[in-house]
Amino acid sequence: MEKRHLNVVCAVVKQGDKYLCTQRLRSNKKYESELWKFPGGKVKTGENDYEALIREIREEMDWDVYVGRKLGSVEHEYPDYVITLTAYECRGSEKPFRLFSHLDAKWLTVEKLCSLRWTDADRKLIDAIDFNQQ
């Protein structure tokens, strides 16, 4: 049986020399439970990437982001679905965010990103993005 395919977008938000990282909630799927990711989510039918990213960040964090250029895209096959994850350079609004759909959030420098346990797709994305171009 063919696995379902998900288009997912994420925000690479930079503040000074640090990037926003968010920790997923606990789940019964070990390959994503409590692992770290860039904030974002699934693109719904009829939405473009920009609309999906703005909606997802509002829903998950009650935060407005300004979506900029595309930074990169990777594909990864998980046990029950295939994901295409696309990252966009984003800037957050001045007001602080709140975590509705995450356990934790951290601001880390590029050098410290590897200190977290990332989802496989986000790990691929980190390897694919040229953070020196930010």
N, CA, C and O atoms as CSV, one atom per row, in Angstrom:
chain,resi,resn,atom,element,x,y,z
A,1,MET,N,N,0.835,-1.190,0.000
A,1,MET,CA,C,0.000,0.000,0.000
A,1,MET,C,C,0.881,1.255,0.000
A,1,MET,O,O,1.877,1.330,0.719
A,2,GLU,N,N,0.502,2.212,-0.802
A,2,GLU,CA,C,1.280,3.445,-0.894
A,2,GLU,C,C,1.028,4.325,0.331
A,2,GLU,O,O,-0.108,4.480,0.779
A,3,LYS,N,N,2.088,4.883,0.849
A,3,LYS,CA,C,1.978,5.753,2.025
A,3,LYS,C,C,1.435,7.117,1.603
A,3,LYS,O,O,1.674,7.586,0.490
A,4,ARG,N,N,0.704,7.735,2.516
A,4,ARG,CA,C,0.198,9.076,2.212
A,4,ARG,C,C,1.364,10.064,2.217
A,4,ARG,O,O,2.365,9.865,2.906
A,5,HIS,N,N,1.211,11.123,1.439
A,5,HIS,CA,C,2.247,12.137,1.305
A,5,HIS,C,C,1.760,13.442,1.924
A,5,HIS,O,O,0.650,13.893,1.643
A,6,LEU,N,N,2.588,14.039,2.760
A,6,LEU,CA,C,2.239,15.302,3.400
A,6,LEU,C,C,3.203,16.396,2.964
A,6,LEU,O,O,4.418,16.202,2.955
A,7,ASN,N,N,2.647,17.542,2.605
A,7,ASN,CA,C,3.456,18.733,2.385
A,7,ASN,C,C,3.420,19.534,3.675
A,7,ASN,O,O,2.351,19.910,4.155
A,8,VAL,N,N,4.594,19.790,4.230
A,8,VAL,CA,C,4.717,20.491,5.509
A,8,VAL,C,C,5.656,21.669,5.322
A,8,VAL,O,O,6.663,21.577,4.619
A,9,VAL,N,N,5.308,22.780,5.964
A,9,VAL,CA,C,6.150,23.967,5.908
A,9,VAL,C,C,6.631,24.310,7.315
A,9,VAL,O,O,5.949,24.035,8.303
A,10,CYS,N,N,7.814,24.913,7.389
A,10,CYS,CA,C,8.322,25.319,8.692
A,10,CYS,C,C,8.988,26.678,8.605
A,10,CYS,O,O,9.480,27.101,7.558
A,11,ALA,N,N,8.982,27.346,9.753
A,11,ALA,CA,C,9.540,28.692,9.871
A,11,ALA,C,C,10.923,28.620,10.505
A,11,ALA,O,O,11.082,28.097,11.608
A,12,VAL,N,N,11.910,29.142,9.811
A,12,VAL,CA,C,13.240,29.294,10.378
A,12,VAL,C,C,13.320,30.759,10.818
A,12,VAL,O,O,13.603,31.662,10.031
A,13,VAL,N,N,13.056,30.948,12.119
A,13,VAL,CA,C,12.968,32.295,12.684
A,13,VAL,C,C,14.287,32.614,13.370
A,13,VAL,O,O,14.733,31.885,14.257
A,14,LYS,N,N,14.902,33.708,12.952
A,14,LYS,CA,C,16.190,34.116,13.507
A,14,LYS,C,C,16.003,35.374,14.342
A,14,LYS,O,O,15.307,36.309,13.946
A,15,GLN,N,N,16.644,35.374,15.512
A,15,GLN,CA,C,16.633,36.551,16.388
A,15,GLN,C,C,18.077,36.750,16.837
A,15,GLN,O,O,18.608,35.956,17.614
A,16,GLY,N,N,18.708,37.816,16.341
A,16,GLY,CA,C,20.141,37.981,16.585
A,16,GLY,C,C,20.876,36.870,15.863
A,16,GLY,O,O,20.747,36.719,14.649
A,17,ASP,N,N,21.658,36.080,16.615
A,17,ASP,CA,C,22.373,34.955,16.004
A,17,ASP,C,C,21.751,33.616,16.387
A,17,ASP,O,O,22.378,32.569,16.225
A,18,LYS,N,N,20.507,33.646,16.900
A,18,LYS,CA,C,19.860,32.427,17.367
A,18,LYS,C,C,18.601,32.105,16.560
A,18,LYS,O,O,17.944,32.985,16.004
A,19,TYR,N,N,18.294,30.798,16.520
A,19,TYR,CA,C,17.152,30.295,15.761
A,19,TYR,C,C,16.150,29.642,16.706
A,19,TYR,O,O,16.528,29.011,17.694
A,20,LEU,N,N,14.858,29.804,16.385
A,20,LEU,CA,C,13.798,29.247,17.209
A,20,LEU,C,C,13.607,27.756,16.920
A,20,LEU,O,O,13.404,27.351,15.775
A,21,CYS,N,N,13.676,26.954,17.976
A,21,CYS,CA,C,13.480,25.506,17.904
A,21,CYS,C,C,12.325,25.155,18.831
A,21,CYS,O,O,12.240,25.690,19.936
A,22,THR,N,N,11.439,24.268,18.403
A,22,THR,CA,C,10.293,23.881,19.232
A,22,THR,C,C,10.269,22.370,19.419
A,22,THR,O,O,10.651,21.612,18.528
A,23,GLN,N,N,9.815,21.951,20.588
A,23,GLN,CA,C,9.771,20.526,20.919
A,23,GLN,C,C,8.351,19.992,20.765
A,23,GLN,O,O,7.403,20.530,21.335
A,24,ARG,N,N,8.228,18.939,19.995
A,24,ARG,CA,C,6.919,18.315,19.751
A,24,ARG,C,C,6.340,17.745,21.038
A,24,ARG,O,O,7.065,17.439,21.984
A,25,LEU,N,N,5.029,17.612,21.053
A,25,LEU,CA,C,4.351,16.980,22.186
A,25,LEU,C,C,4.644,15.483,22.209
A,25,LEU,O,O,5.122,14.917,21.226
A,26,ARG,N,N,4.355,14.857,23.331
A,26,ARG,CA,C,4.469,13.398,23.427
A,26,ARG,C,C,3.434,12.758,22.512
A,26,ARG,O,O,2.313,13.250,22.381
A,27,SER,N,N,3.825,11.653,21.882
A,27,SER,CA,C,2.877,10.901,21.058
A,27,SER,C,C,3.272,9.434,21.090
A,27,SER,O,O,4.324,9.073,21.617
A,28,ASN,N,N,2.424,8.601,20.524
A,28,ASN,CA,C,2.745,7.169,20.486
A,28,ASN,C,C,3.683,6.831,19.338
A,28,ASN,O,O,4.063,5.672,19.172
A,29,LYS,N,N,4.060,7.824,18.545
A,29,LYS,CA,C,4.992,7.619,17.432
A,29,LYS,C,C,6.392,8.029,17.902
A,29,LYS,O,O,6.709,9.215,17.986
A,30,LYS,N,N,7.212,7.034,18.204
A,30,LYS,CA,C,8.545,7.299,18.749
A,30,LYS,C,C,9.388,8.188,17.834
A,30,LYS,O,O,10.243,8.937,18.306
A,31,TYR,N,N,9.143,8.102,16.522
A,31,TYR,CA,C,9.959,8.857,15.575
A,31,TYR,C,C,9.646,10.363,15.572
A,31,TYR,O,O,10.296,11.125,14.857
A,32,GLU,N,N,8.656,10.792,16.366
A,32,GLU,CA,C,8.379,12.225,16.460
A,32,GLU,C,C,8.118,12.694,17.887
A,32,GLU,O,O,8.188,13.892,18.162
A,33,SER,N,N,7.821,11.782,18.789
A,33,SER,CA,C,7.454,12.131,20.157
A,33,SER,C,C,8.583,12.862,20.885
A,33,SER,O,O,9.691,12.344,21.025
A,34,GLU,N,N,8.280,14.060,21.337
A,34,GLU,CA,C,9.181,14.900,22.127
A,34,GLU,C,C,10.463,15.297,21.406
A,34,GLU,O,O,11.407,15.770,22.040
A,35,LEU,N,N,10.508,15.111,20.097
A,35,LEU,CA,C,11.681,15.530,19.336
A,35,LEU,C,C,11.533,16.997,18.929
A,35,LEU,O,O,10.448,17.571,19.020
A,36,TRP,N,N,12.614,17.580,18.489
A,36,TRP,CA,C,12.643,19.007,18.154
A,36,TRP,C,C,12.398,19.219,16.671
A,36,TRP,O,O,12.690,18.360,15.839
A,37,LYS,N,N,11.847,20.401,16.363
A,37,LYS,CA,C,11.542,20.767,14.976
A,37,LYS,C,C,11.506,22.282,14.870
A,37,LYS,O,O,11.452,22.987,15.877
A,38,PHE,N,N,11.536,22.764,13.652
A,38,PHE,CA,C,11.228,24.169,13.420
A,38,PHE,C,C,9.711,24.281,13.413
A,38,PHE,O,O,9.040,23.386,12.898
A,39,PRO,N,N,9.143,25.358,13.971
A,39,PRO,CA,C,7.681,25.442,14.042
A,39,PRO,C,C,7.035,25.497,12.658
A,39,PRO,O,O,7.605,26.041,11.712
A,40,GLY,N,N,5.847,24.930,12.562
A,40,GLY,CA,C,5.107,24.912,11.305
A,40,GLY,C,C,4.136,23.751,11.293
A,40,GLY,O,O,3.775,23.217,12.343
A,41,GLY,N,N,3.711,23.360,10.091
A,41,GLY,CA,C,2.763,22.256,10.004
A,41,GLY,C,C,2.325,21.975,8.582
A,41,GLY,O,O,2.916,22.463,7.619
A,42,LYS,N,N,1.273,21.176,8.471
A,42,LYS,CA,C,0.790,20.694,7.178
A,42,LYS,C,C,0.138,21.798,6.346
A,42,LYS,O,O,-0.531,22.689,6.869
A,43,VAL,N,N,0.353,21.707,5.047
A,43,VAL,CA,C,-0.315,22.580,4.086
A,43,VAL,C,C,-1.650,21.934,3.743
A,43,VAL,O,O,-1.693,20.791,3.290
A,44,LYS,N,N,-2.740,22.668,3.961
A,44,LYS,CA,C,-4.076,22.145,3.658
A,44,LYS,C,C,-4.404,22.352,2.185
A,44,LYS,O,O,-3.823,23.209,1.519
A,45,THR,N,N,-5.337,21.560,1.691
A,45,THR,CA,C,-5.804,21.690,0.309
A,45,THR,C,C,-6.300,23.114,0.081
A,45,THR,O,O,-7.074,23.645,0.879
A,46,GLY,N,N,-5.852,23.728,-1.008
A,46,GLY,CA,C,-6.277,25.084,-1.351
A,46,GLY,C,C,-5.399,26.178,-0.764
A,46,GLY,O,O,-5.578,27.352,-1.088
A,47,GLU,N,N,-4.459,25.815,0.089
A,47,GLU,CA,C,-3.552,26.807,0.683
A,47,GLU,C,C,-2.223,26.807,-0.068
A,47,GLU,O,O,-1.807,25.785,-0.613
A,48,ASN,N,N,-1.563,27.960,-0.090
A,48,ASN,CA,C,-0.178,27.962,-0.545
A,48,ASN,C,C,0.714,27.870,0.699
A,48,ASN,O,O,0.229,27.948,1.828
A,49,ASP,N,N,1.998,27.708,0.482
A,49,ASP,CA,C,2.927,27.529,1.600
A,49,ASP,C,C,2.886,28.698,2.578
A,49,ASP,O,O,2.909,28.500,3.792
A,50,TYR,N,N,2.826,29.909,2.048
A,50,TYR,CA,C,2.827,31.102,2.905
A,50,TYR,C,C,1.594,31.130,3.807
A,50,TYR,O,O,1.700,31.370,5.010
A,51,GLU,N,N,0.436,30.885,3.221
A,51,GLU,CA,C,-0.810,30.882,4.006
A,51,GLU,C,C,-0.774,29.803,5.080
A,51,GLU,O,O,-1.188,30.042,6.214
A,52,ALA,N,N,-0.282,28.619,4.731
A,52,ALA,CA,C,-0.214,27.514,5.689
A,52,ALA,C,C,0.711,27.845,6.852
A,52,ALA,O,O,0.391,27.562,8.007
A,53,LEU,N,N,1.844,28.438,6.549
A,53,LEU,CA,C,2.816,28.763,7.597
A,53,LEU,C,C,2.267,29.818,8.551
A,53,LEU,O,O,2.413,29.690,9.767
A,54,ILE,N,N,1.653,30.836,8.022
A,54,ILE,CA,C,1.053,31.882,8.859
A,54,ILE,C,C,-0.048,31.280,9.734
A,54,ILE,O,O,-0.113,31.568,10.929
A,55,ARG,N,N,-0.918,30.443,9.147
A,55,ARG,CA,C,-2.000,29.806,9.907
A,55,ARG,C,C,-1.459,28.890,10.998
A,55,ARG,O,O,-1.905,28.966,12.143
A,56,GLU,N,N,-0.513,28.032,10.662
A,56,GLU,CA,C,0.033,27.070,11.618
A,56,GLU,C,C,0.693,27.761,12.816
A,56,GLU,O,O,0.494,27.345,13.957
A,57,ILE,N,N,1.465,28.799,12.563
A,57,ILE,CA,C,2.149,29.498,13.661
A,57,ILE,C,C,1.123,30.217,14.545
A,57,ILE,O,O,1.276,30.265,15.766
A,58,ARG,N,N,0.094,30.768,13.931
A,58,ARG,CA,C,-0.981,31.389,14.735
A,58,ARG,C,C,-1.676,30.357,15.608
A,58,ARG,O,O,-1.899,30.594,16.795
A,59,GLU,N,N,-2.024,29.204,15.022
A,59,GLU,CA,C,-2.736,28.159,15.762
A,59,GLU,C,C,-1.883,27.559,16.876
A,59,GLU,O,O,-2.374,27.338,17.983
A,60,GLU,N,N,-0.619,27.297,16.592
A,60,GLU,CA,C,0.235,26.600,17.541
A,60,GLU,C,C,0.896,27.504,18.564
A,60,GLU,O,O,1.267,27.054,19.648
A,61,MET,N,N,1.049,28.811,18.216
A,61,MET,CA,C,1.842,29.689,19.075
A,61,MET,C,C,1.215,31.064,19.319
A,61,MET,O,O,1.792,31.883,20.034
A,62,ASP,N,N,0.055,31.323,18.739
A,62,ASP,CA,C,-0.575,32.632,18.849
A,62,ASP,C,C,0.426,33.738,18.520
A,62,ASP,O,O,0.585,34.706,19.263
A,63,TRP,N,N,1.095,33.559,17.378
A,63,TRP,CA,C,2.191,34.458,17.001
A,63,TRP,C,C,2.087,34.760,15.521
A,63,TRP,O,O,1.740,33.888,14.725
A,64,ASP,N,N,2.382,35.974,15.159
A,64,ASP,CA,C,2.392,36.356,13.748
A,64,ASP,C,C,3.819,36.301,13.228
A,64,ASP,O,O,4.748,36.802,13.860
A,65,VAL,N,N,3.974,35.684,12.065
A,65,VAL,CA,C,5.283,35.671,11.417
A,65,VAL,C,C,5.167,36.300,10.044
A,65,VAL,O,O,4.117,36.260,9.402
A,66,TYR,N,N,6.255,36.872,9.620
A,66,TYR,CA,C,6.376,37.436,8.283
A,66,TYR,C,C,7.228,36.454,7.497
A,66,TYR,O,O,8.391,36.222,7.827
A,67,VAL,N,N,6.638,35.880,6.452
A,67,VAL,CA,C,7.297,34.810,5.704
A,67,VAL,C,C,8.114,35.407,4.576
A,67,VAL,O,O,7.615,36.194,3.772
A,68,GLY,N,N,9.387,35.014,4.532
A,68,GLY,CA,C,10.300,35.490,3.502
A,68,GLY,C,C,10.616,34.406,2.488
A,68,GLY,O,O,9.746,33.633,2.086
A,69,ARG,N,N,11.857,34.364,2.092
A,69,ARG,CA,C,12.275,33.467,1.002
A,69,ARG,C,C,12.355,32.006,1.432
A,69,ARG,O,O,12.534,31.683,2.607
A,70,LYS,N,N,12.216,31.151,0.444
A,70,LYS,CA,C,12.351,29.708,0.659
A,70,LYS,C,C,13.828,29.390,0.886
A,70,LYS,O,O,14.693,29.848,0.140
A,71,LEU,N,N,14.105,28.598,1.927
A,71,LEU,CA,C,15.483,28.241,2.261
A,71,LEU,C,C,15.886,26.864,1.751
A,71,LEU,O,O,17.062,26.612,1.490
A,72,GLY,N,N,14.915,25.983,1.611
A,72,GLY,CA,C,15.233,24.635,1.163
A,72,GLY,C,C,14.079,23.693,1.400
A,72,GLY,O,O,13.107,24.028,2.077
A,73,SER,N,N,14.202,22.499,0.826
A,73,SER,CA,C,13.151,21.499,0.924
A,73,SER,C,C,13.795,20.116,0.942
A,73,SER,O,O,14.766,19.864,0.228
A,74,VAL,N,N,13.243,19.222,1.768
A,74,VAL,CA,C,13.728,17.846,1.826
A,74,VAL,C,C,12.539,16.891,1.829
A,74,VAL,O,O,11.417,17.270,2.165
A,75,GLU,N,N,12.808,15.653,1.449
A,75,GLU,CA,C,11.779,14.625,1.534
A,75,GLU,C,C,12.284,13.538,2.472
A,75,GLU,O,O,13.467,13.196,2.469
A,76,HIS,N,N,11.367,13.001,3.274
A,76,HIS,CA,C,11.746,11.928,4.198
A,76,HIS,C,C,10.585,10.937,4.327
A,76,HIS,O,O,9.417,11.325,4.367
A,77,GLU,N,N,10.930,9.671,4.389
A,77,GLU,CA,C,9.920,8.630,4.549
A,77,GLU,C,C,9.910,8.148,5.998
A,77,GLU,O,O,10.895,7.605,6.497
A,78,TYR,N,N,8.781,8.359,6.655
A,78,TYR,CA,C,8.553,7.854,8.006
A,78,TYR,C,C,7.820,6.517,7.891
A,78,TYR,O,O,7.392,6.149,6.798
A,79,PRO,N,N,7.668,5.785,8.996
A,79,PRO,CA,C,7.005,4.470,8.922
A,79,PRO,C,C,5.600,4.501,8.317
A,79,PRO,O,O,5.203,3.545,7.652
A,80,ASP,N,N,4.837,5.583,8.534
A,80,ASP,CA,C,3.454,5.575,8.036
A,80,ASP,C,C,3.110,6.711,7.070
A,80,ASP,O,O,1.951,6.842,6.679
A,81,TYR,N,N,4.071,7.522,6.682
A,81,TYR,CA,C,3.829,8.567,5.680
A,81,TYR,C,C,5.149,9.080,5.124
A,81,TYR,O,O,6.221,8.827,5.672
A,82,VAL,N,N,5.037,9.807,4.018
A,82,VAL,CA,C,6.186,10.469,3.404
A,82,VAL,C,C,5.948,11.965,3.534
A,82,VAL,O,O,4.839,12.451,3.310
A,83,ILE,N,N,6.998,12.688,3.898
A,83,ILE,CA,C,6.868,14.130,4.112
A,83,ILE,C,C,7.791,14.886,3.160
A,83,ILE,O,O,8.938,14.493,2.946
A,84,THR,N,N,7.279,15.965,2.597
A,84,THR,CA,C,8.120,16.955,1.944
A,84,THR,C,C,8.088,18.159,2.868
A,84,THR,O,O,7.038,18.774,3.058
A,85,LEU,N,N,9.225,18.493,3.439
A,85,LEU,CA,C,9.349,19.583,4.402
A,85,LEU,C,C,10.068,20.743,3.746
A,85,LEU,O,O,11.200,20.601,3.282
A,86,THR,N,N,9.407,21.899,3.706
A,86,THR,CA,C,9.967,23.092,3.081
A,86,THR,C,C,10.120,24.183,4.138
A,86,THR,O,O,9.186,24.494,4.877
A,87,ALA,N,N,11.319,24.753,4.188
A,87,ALA,CA,C,11.627,25.791,5.184
A,87,ALA,C,C,11.629,27.166,4.541
A,87,ALA,O,O,12.076,27.346,3.409
A,88,TYR,N,N,11.115,28.137,5.299
A,88,TYR,CA,C,11.105,29.526,4.867
A,88,TYR,C,C,11.750,30.396,5.941
A,88,TYR,O,O,11.561,30.188,7.139
A,89,GLU,N,N,12.509,31.366,5.475
A,89,GLU,CA,C,13.085,32.354,6.381
A,89,GLU,C,C,11.925,33.216,6.889
A,89,GLU,O,O,11.148,33.746,6.094
A,90,CYS,N,N,11.812,33.355,8.202
A,90,CYS,CA,C,10.698,34.108,8.776
A,90,CYS,C,C,11.192,35.072,9.851
A,90,CYS,O,O,12.260,34.898,10.438
A,91,ARG,N,N,10.388,36.074,10.077
A,91,ARG,CA,C,10.632,37.029,11.160
A,91,ARG,C,C,9.380,37.045,12.020
A,91,ARG,O,O,8.264,37.160,11.514
A,92,GLY,N,N,9.578,36.928,13.323
A,92,GLY,CA,C,8.453,36.928,14.243
A,92,GLY,C,C,8.042,38.326,14.639
A,92,GLY,O,O,8.835,39.263,14.557
A,93,SER,N,N,6.798,38.467,15.068
A,93,SER,CA,C,6.307,39.764,15.524
A,93,SER,C,C,6.962,40.116,16.866
A,93,SER,O,O,7.629,39.284,17.481
A,94,GLU,N,N,6.763,41.335,17.296
A,94,GLU,CA,C,7.365,41.817,18.541
A,94,GLU,C,C,6.757,41.166,19.776
A,94,GLU,O,O,7.433,40.996,20.790
A,95,LYS,N,N,5.480,40.801,19.688
A,95,LYS,CA,C,4.840,40.223,20.882
A,95,LYS,C,C,5.361,38.804,21.123
A,95,LYS,O,O,5.700,38.100,20.172
A,96,PRO,N,N,5.424,38.385,22.383
A,96,PRO,CA,C,5.918,37.034,22.670
A,96,PRO,C,C,4.923,35.962,22.219
A,96,PRO,O,O,3.715,36.196,22.183
A,97,PHE,N,N,5.446,34.795,21.880
A,97,PHE,CA,C,4.581,33.685,21.491
A,97,PHE,C,C,4.204,32.871,22.729
A,97,PHE,O,O,4.817,32.982,23.790
A,98,ARG,N,N,3.164,32.045,22.547
A,98,ARG,CA,C,2.729,31.103,23.594
A,98,ARG,C,C,2.727,29.714,22.984
A,98,ARG,O,O,2.413,29.556,21.805
A,99,LEU,N,N,3.067,28.719,23.762
A,99,LEU,CA,C,3.136,27.351,23.250
A,99,LEU,C,C,1.844,26.598,23.540
A,99,LEU,O,O,1.576,26.222,24.681
A,100,PHE,N,N,1.047,26.381,22.499
A,100,PHE,CA,C,-0.182,25.604,22.621
A,100,PHE,C,C,0.027,24.159,22.176
A,100,PHE,O,O,-0.672,23.261,22.645
A,101,SER,N,N,0.972,23.928,21.284
A,101,SER,CA,C,1.154,22.604,20.671
A,101,SER,C,C,2.588,22.102,20.772
A,101,SER,O,O,3.018,21.275,19.968
A,102,HIS,N,N,3.322,22.597,21.751
A,102,HIS,CA,C,4.715,22.188,21.934
A,102,HIS,C,C,5.009,22.052,23.428
A,102,HIS,O,O,4.360,22.686,24.259
A,103,LEU,N,N,5.995,21.216,23.755
A,103,LEU,CA,C,6.437,21.077,25.141
A,103,LEU,C,C,7.353,22.213,25.554
A,103,LEU,O,O,7.309,22.674,26.695
A,104,ASP,N,N,8.193,22.667,24.612
A,104,ASP,CA,C,9.219,23.642,24.960
A,104,ASP,C,C,9.664,24.378,23.699
A,104,ASP,O,O,9.362,23.970,22.578
A,105,ALA,N,N,10.381,25.460,23.914
A,105,ALA,CA,C,10.987,26.215,22.813
A,105,ALA,C,C,12.336,26.735,23.294
A,105,ALA,O,O,12.509,27.056,24.470
A,106,LYS,N,N,13.281,26.812,22.377
A,106,LYS,CA,C,14.620,27.331,22.691
A,106,LYS,C,C,15.103,28.169,21.528
A,106,LYS,O,O,14.735,27.933,20.377
A,107,TRP,N,N,15.932,29.147,21.840
A,107,TRP,CA,C,16.633,29.928,20.838
A,107,TRP,C,C,18.092,29.470,20.877
A,107,TRP,O,O,18.765,29.627,21.896
A,108,LEU,N,N,18.578,28.908,19.774
A,108,LEU,CA,C,19.942,28.372,19.745
A,108,LEU,C,C,20.727,28.896,18.556
A,108,LEU,O,O,20.168,29.183,17.498
A,109,THR,N,N,22.041,29.015,18.753
A,109,THR,CA,C,22.929,29.363,17.641
A,109,THR,C,C,23.053,28.151,16.723
A,109,THR,O,O,22.722,27.032,17.116
A,110,VAL,N,N,23.525,28.375,15.514
A,110,VAL,CA,C,23.701,27.290,14.550
A,110,VAL,C,C,24.572,26.193,15.148
A,110,VAL,O,O,24.290,25.008,14.973
A,111,GLU,N,N,25.619,26.580,15.848
A,111,GLU,CA,C,26.550,25.609,16.427
A,111,GLU,C,C,25.874,24.716,17.468
A,111,GLU,O,O,26.312,23.586,17.684
A,112,LYS,N,N,24.822,25.202,18.111
A,112,LYS,CA,C,24.145,24.450,19.175
A,112,LYS,C,C,22.954,23.631,18.670
A,112,LYS,O,O,22.404,22.822,19.417
A,113,LEU,N,N,22.553,23.829,17.419
A,113,LEU,CA,C,21.381,23.106,16.903
A,113,LEU,C,C,21.548,21.595,17.047
A,113,LEU,O,O,20.591,20.887,17.360
A,114,CYS,N,N,22.766,21.106,16.816
A,114,CYS,CA,C,22.984,19.654,16.864
A,114,CYS,C,C,22.914,19.097,18.290
A,114,CYS,O,O,22.969,17.881,18.473
A,115,SER,N,N,22.794,19.954,19.289
A,115,SER,CA,C,22.691,19.469,20.674
A,115,SER,C,C,21.293,18.917,20.986
A,115,SER,O,O,21.097,18.273,22.016
A,116,LEU,N,N,20.324,19.167,20.098
A,116,LEU,CA,C,18.950,18.694,20.300
A,116,LEU,C,C,18.702,17.411,19.516
A,116,LEU,O,O,19.393,17.128,18.538
A,117,ARG,N,N,17.717,16.644,19.950
A,117,ARG,CA,C,17.262,15.450,19.223
A,117,ARG,C,C,16.136,15.885,18.280
A,117,ARG,O,O,15.000,16.075,18.715
A,118,TRP,N,N,16.447,16.040,17.008
A,118,TRP,CA,C,15.518,16.538,15.994
A,118,TRP,C,C,14.746,15.391,15.347
A,118,TRP,O,O,15.187,14.242,15.361
A,119,THR,N,N,13.581,15.725,14.778
A,119,THR,CA,C,12.900,14.768,13.917
A,119,THR,C,C,13.822,14.509,12.725
A,119,THR,O,O,14.659,15.348,12.394
A,120,ASP,N,N,13.673,13.356,12.085
A,120,ASP,CA,C,14.564,13.015,10.969
A,120,ASP,C,C,14.475,14.019,9.825
A,120,ASP,O,O,15.494,14.395,9.246
A,121,ALA,N,N,13.265,14.454,9.501
A,121,ALA,CA,C,13.100,15.403,8.396
A,121,ALA,C,C,13.753,16.743,8.726
A,121,ALA,O,O,14.417,17.335,7.876
A,122,ASP,N,N,13.569,17.223,9.948
A,122,ASP,CA,C,14.186,18.497,10.334
A,122,ASP,C,C,15.712,18.393,10.372
A,122,ASP,O,O,16.414,19.340,10.016
A,123,ARG,N,N,16.214,17.248,10.801
A,123,ARG,CA,C,17.674,17.026,10.793
A,123,ARG,C,C,18.203,17.122,9.365
A,123,ARG,O,O,19.230,17.758,9.130
A,124,LYS,N,N,17.517,16.501,8.412
A,124,LYS,CA,C,17.909,16.595,6.998
A,124,LYS,C,C,17.884,18.050,6.534
A,124,LYS,O,O,18.770,18.501,5.808
A,125,LEU,N,N,16.858,18.768,6.964
A,125,LEU,CA,C,16.711,20.161,6.562
A,125,LEU,C,C,17.863,21.011,7.093
A,125,LEU,O,O,18.411,21.846,6.373
A,126,ILE,N,N,18.226,20.792,8.359
A,126,ILE,CA,C,19.351,21.530,8.945
A,126,ILE,C,C,20.615,21.299,8.122
A,126,ILE,O,O,21.381,22.229,7.872
A,127,ASP,N,N,20.823,20.064,7.707
A,127,ASP,CA,C,21.999,19.736,6.893
A,127,ASP,C,C,21.928,20.380,5.506
A,127,ASP,O,O,22.960,20.678,4.906
A,128,ALA,N,N,20.720,20.592,5.003
A,128,ALA,CA,C,20.541,21.132,3.647
A,128,ALA,C,C,20.593,22.658,3.576
A,128,ALA,O,O,20.911,23.218,2.527
A,129,ILE,N,N,20.284,23.330,4.684
A,129,ILE,CA,C,20.223,24.793,4.684
A,129,ILE,C,C,21.611,25.381,4.895
A,129,ILE,O,O,22.387,24.897,5.718
A,130,ASP,N,N,21.908,26.423,4.144
A,130,ASP,CA,C,23.158,27.158,4.332
A,130,ASP,C,C,22.857,28.321,5.289
A,130,ASP,O,O,22.400,29.383,4.868
A,131,PHE,N,N,23.120,28.102,6.567
A,131,PHE,CA,C,22.805,29.113,7.569
A,131,PHE,C,C,23.695,30.344,7.440
A,131,PHE,O,O,23.367,31.395,7.990
A,132,ASN,N,N,24.795,30.239,6.736
A,132,ASN,CA,C,25.678,31.407,6.528
A,132,ASN,C,C,25.046,32.431,5.590
A,132,ASN,O,O,25.469,33.587,5.560
A,133,GLN,N,N,24.044,32.017,4.830
A,133,GLN,CA,C,23.355,32.926,3.903
A,133,GLN,C,C,22.234,33.704,4.581
A,133,GLN,O,O,21.587,34.533,3.941
A,134,GLN,N,N,21.998,33.455,5.844
A,134,GLN,CA,C,20.890,34.085,6.571
A,134,GLN,C,C,21.212,35.525,6.892
A,134,GLN,O,O,20.398,36.219,7.502
